[in-house]
Amino acid sequence: MANSIGKLFTLTTFGESHGAALGGIIDGCPSNISIDLDFIQSELDRRKPGQSKIVTQRKEADEVRFLSGIFKGKTTGTSIGFIVENQNQKSNDYDHLKDTFRPSHADFTYDKKYGNRDYRGGGRSSARETVNWVVAGAIAKQIIPEIKINAFVSSVGEMYINKPYQELDFNLIESNPVRCPDLEMAAKMEEYISEIKKEGDSVGGTITCVIQNVPIGLGEPIFDKLHAQLGKAMLSINAVKGFEYGGGFCAAKMKGSDHNDLFNEDGTTKSNLSGGIQGGISNGMDIYFRVAFKPVATLLQKQDVLTNDGKIIEQQGKGRHDPCVVPRAVPVVEALAAMVLVDFTLMDKAGR
């Protein structure tokens, strides 16, 4: 299994949803970077379960413990090892799954690929793995503090923000449990997610991420284009079904005369349908992209499942699950974006 991300700034992770702990090793972090441990914990708190009535009610403190690589508040340049212990496992909630495969889950493919699977909450395929990414992303953000990364929920189901991101106040993102900076739309989204939860169903949505103050020159063509690595990182998130940056799929409907970003004399562009990336290299404009999340596959209602012996039976979903994953995925999107940008920043310095 591929358990690592990055080339110079790398994260290798371990752990399962209902194992003893999750954790990782970060290699390639420069030395003498001041690390704010409270900031790291605050990022984990944004991702952790049980933080509002519209997310899973699993109670986890998600407290990170660093084992190496940080001394007297600064990075030493050596490997940073960390763990996050699981404290609220209810493995018995998943005993009914040991002989069945849930639709649209990793149960079937893991079992057929490896001949063995941890059915407790999905094991290694669980989105609980993302706790490791948030730790590494919080460190990455502190390596490049001048680059500002803001992600937010831009749609839930059929409801979406009908404003350009330039008209939104990012300071409002954390003011509501949906993490939507349009407060009127946030209230509607929250009410809708609550209704979906009562039905034992789930709903998807999108997260928009805006990255500002990016220097010109990040990205390594041909096969390490900046947008390609951002896309790979985002598509590695559980439940993600799509990634688009800049004009995205709307660009396919446009004429070149409408889509081209004409230059200003200082090298900036009058529009930014390129999404801050041209030729796979950052051009100094804002980078913005959208990530599409499917509805969570586990439903707390009856549905047909496949058994180990090839029968279709009806089964009631159990356990603690998010009716809509996007509010808790916002810090995950930011964390992965930060890791990608740090990696390219280090590669750019090495190349020059």
N, C-alpha and C positions, 0 to 999 in steps of 0.2 A: 504493500500500500504506500502511496505517496503521502508522507506525513510532514513534508517540509515546503516552505514557500520562501522565495527570495534567492538572490545570487550572492550579494555581498552582505546585506542585512537579512539574515535568515532566521526563520522560526521553525522548529521541529516540535511537534506536540504528541501527547499521549493521553489516554484516559477514556472512560466510557461513562454514559449517563448515570449508571447505578453502580459504578466501581468505587474504590476507596477515594480516588482523587483524580483530577485532571491536572495537566501541567505542561511545561515546555522548556526548551532551551533556546535562547536567543544568542546567535553568534554574529560577529561583525559589527557590534555596537561600538562606536568610537569611545575612547576613554575620556574621563573628566567632564562628562555630561552631567549636570546637576539634575537629580531625579526627585520629583515631588511625589512621594508615596501617597499622599492624600489625594492628589489628582488621579492617580491610577485607580484608587479605590472608588472615587466618585464616578469614573467611567464604568467600572464594574457595576456600580449601583444603578446606573442607567439601563444596564442590560439584564440585571438579575430578575428572577421570577418573583411573583408575589407583590409587586410594587403598586399594583392598582387592581380594581375589580374586573378589568377587561383583559387581563393576562392570566396565565397559569398561576394557580395558587400554591405551587410547590414553594416551600419556605427554605431558601438557601441564603446564608450570609454572603457567600461568594467573596470571602476574605483571602487575598493573595498572600502567600508567604514566600519571600525571596530566599534562596539558598546560597546563591553565589553571584559574583559579578558586580555588586554594589557595595561600596564601603564609604562610610562617613558621608552619605548622601550623594555620592558621585559614582559613575560607572568606572570600572577598573580597566576596561578593554578586554577582559576575559569573558568567557561564557556566562550569561545570566540564566541561572536556573530558578524555576519557581513552581509552586504547586497551589492548587485551589481544592481544598478537601470537600467532598460531598458529605452533607450532613442530614439530608431529609429524604433518603431513598425510601421508596415504598415498592420494592421489587415484586411483592405479591400481587400488586395491581396488574402485573403483566404475565402471570402464570397462564392465563387463558390463551396467550399468544404462542406458546412454545410449539404447538403443532399446527398453527395456521399462518397464512400470509395475508396481511392487510393490503387492500388495493392502494396503489400509488405510493407505497412505502418502499424502503430498501430491503424489507424482509426477504422477499423472493430472490432478488439478485445477489444479495450477500450469501444466502444459503446455497445457491447454485454455484457461485464462484468459489467459495471457501469450504463448503461442506460442513459449516458450523457457523452459528451466529449467536450473539448475545441478544435475546429478545426483550431484555429488561429496558424498556424505554427506547429501544432502537440501538442500544449499545454505542458502538463507535460512530454509527450513522446519525446519532442524535444531535440536534442543534445545540445541546449543552457544550459541545466541543468549542463553540464560538467564544466561550469564556476565555480560552487561551489566546484567541486572536485579539480580544479587547485589551488584555494585559500588554501584549507586544505593541499594539497600536498606540496605547497610551504612552509607552516609552518612545515610540517613533515620533509622536507629536512633539515631544520635548526635545528631540534632536533638530527639528525644523520648525521652531515656534513662529517664524515669520510667515509661514504658509498657513492660511486659515482654511479649515475644513469644516463645513456645515452641511449635515444631512437632515432631512425632514420627511415626514409622511406627506406625499402629494396627492394620493388617492387611496380610497378604500372602496372596493366594489365599483359601483358606477359613479360614486361621488369623488370629485376631484377639485383641486384648487384651480380656479380660472384666472390666474394672475401670473405675470412673469416673475421670476425669483427676485428681480431687482426691486420690486414693489413690496417685498415681504420683509418683516422685521425678524431676523434670526434670533433675537433675544427672547422671542415669544415661544420658541420651539419647546423649551422645557417647562412651559407654564401650564401644560395640560397633558393628560396621560396618553393622548394619541401622538404627541410630538408633531403637531401640525401648527405652523406659524399663522395660519388664517383662523382666528379664534371662532368665527361664526361657523366655518366649515368643520373645525375641530369638534365643536359641540354636536353637530349632526353625525359626524363619524363615530363619536363615542357612543351616542345613543344607538346607532345602527349595530355596532359591534356587540353591545349589550343584548340587543334583540337576537342577534345571531347566536350568541352564547346560550341564551335561554332555550333556543331551539335545538341545542346540541349539535349545531352545524359550525361551519367555518367560512371565512371569506378572505380573499386575497387583496392585494393593493400594490402601490408603487412607492418607492423612496427616491427622492431627488437629492443629489449631492452636488454642492457648489464648492469649488476649490479656488481660492483667491491668493494673489501675491506669489504666483508660481513663476520662477525665473525662466527666461528663454533658454531652451536647449536640453530639457530633460526628455529622454527617449533614445532608444538605441535601435535604429532600423537595421536589418530588414524585419527580422522575426521577433524583436523585442520592442516593437512600437509601444509608446506610452499607453495609448488607448487599448492596445491588445492585452497588455498586462493588467490594466485596470479591469478590462472585461473578464479576463481569466480569474482574477481575484473575486469579482462579484459573482460570477457564475459558479464559484466554489461554495457559496453560501447555500445552506440547506433551503429548499423551497424556491430558489430563484429560477425563473423561467426565461428571463430576457434582460438584455443590456443594450442601451443606446446612448450615444453621446452627441452633443451638438444638435444639429438638425435631425439626427437619427432617421427613423423610417419616413418621417415627413419629407426628407430631402429627396426621396424617390419620386415624389409627386411634383417637384419643382423644376423650373428651367434654370440653366446655369447662370443666366443674367440676374436671376432673383436670389440664387443661393450664394454666389461668390461674395466673400468678405473683402470689400474694397479697402485699400490702405489709406490711412492718414499719413501725413508727412513724417510723423515721429515713429512710424512702424506699427502703431496700433491699427486696429481695423474698425470701420464704421459699424459693421454688424459682427456677430460672432457665431454664425451658424456652424463654423468649424469646431466649436466647443473648446477653444483654446489649444487645439492640437492640429498641426498640419505636417503631413509627411511622417507622422508618428512621433513628432517632436513638439514639445510645448512652445507656444509662440508668445507667451507673456500675458495673454488674455485669460479671463476666467475659464476654468475647466468646469463643465457641468455635464452630468449624466443622470439617467434614470435607470432604476433596477426594478424589475417586475417580479413579484412574489405570488406564487400560487396559493390557494386556500390550504391550510394545514390538513394533512391527509387523515389524521385521526379524528373521527366524529363520535360524539357521545350519543349515538343513536344506532339503531340496527342497520346493518348493511351486509351484503354477501361477501364472504371471504373464501379463499382456497385453502384446503387442508393438505397436509403432507402426503396423504394417500390419494390426492386428486379429486376430492369431492368439493362441491360448492355448498356451504352452509351459511346460515344467518347468524351473525354474532353482534353483540352489544359492545360498543367501545367503552373502555374504562380508563382510569388514570386522570392526570392533571395536565391539561393541554391549553395552548393559546387558541382562542377562537379567531384571532387575527394576529399574525406574527410581526407585522410591519412596525408597530410602535417599539418593540424591544430590539428590532433589527437595525434601528437607526445608528446606535453606537458601533455596531458590527461593521456596517458600511463605512463609517468614518475610519475605523481602525484599519481595515484592509487598504483603504485609500492611502492612509498615512504610511503603512508599510511599503507599499509600492513606490510612493514618492521618495521615501528615505533611501530605498534601494537605488533608484535612479539618480538621486542626488550624490550618493557615494560613487556610483559608476561614472557620473559626469566629472567629479573631482579627480578620479583615477585616470580618466581619459585625457584630461587636460594637463 
